[in-house]
Amino acid sequence: MPIFLPLAIKKGLPIRRGHDHYWSVIMDIADQGHPITVDGIHARSSADRRSIATFVRKLEKAGLIKPLASGIGYQAVVKQSSAPRLRGDGTVIESQPARRCMWNYMRGPLARSGFSAVDLVNWSQTDETRIVLASANGYVRYLFDAGYLILLKAGKPGSPALYRLDPKMIKGPEAPMILQSKFVYDPNSKEIYGDATAEEVVA
């Protein structure tokens, strides 16, 4: 039997975890001229220290940060607003993620008269980033439920639904992320224990 619980992550509160957040903290520390350390990032995050340390090691392998001569902390080698996408061995993934490709298309002139999930597959994917219809449908559904999209025409068999991006929901170039929350629920006491954690749902 499913258990319906109130969301542990409240609307309007920032998500202080994940690579995007860690990178923004790193850039802020670098701008202030301070050494970049795992402890410094951890102090401004709601994530466990291990995940931050793993990200920092990948950045060092990629040559995006380098150890300071003092041996305490790192300094940034590059400065950019978007978090780099890295493989486990530290190599940089040059291609854009699927959600960024779809978001760019939605914000572009070709989508102003309306678009469908099929359009996202046909026009937003690239040679490096392939998008399957199930992923496009899922992203559209989440964005619509969150108020990002305006329904122009309801879908029917053989004719997909058409949407338009609500201009007031365009906050910037970064694509909205779909997150899932994980927490410990004890059915005996019907209470949630510990802190909820949020992770991105990868298409």
ABEGO torsion letter per residue (X at the ends): XBBBBBBABBBGBBBBBEAAAAAAAAAAAAAAGBBBBAAAAAAABABBAAAAAAAAAAAAAAGABBBBAAGBEBBBABBBABBBBBBAAGBBBABBBAAAAAAAAAABAAAAAEBBAAAAAAAABBAABBBBAAAAAAAAAAAAAAGABBBABBBBBGBBBBBBBBAAABAEABBBBBBBBBBBBBAAAGBBBEBBBBBBBBX
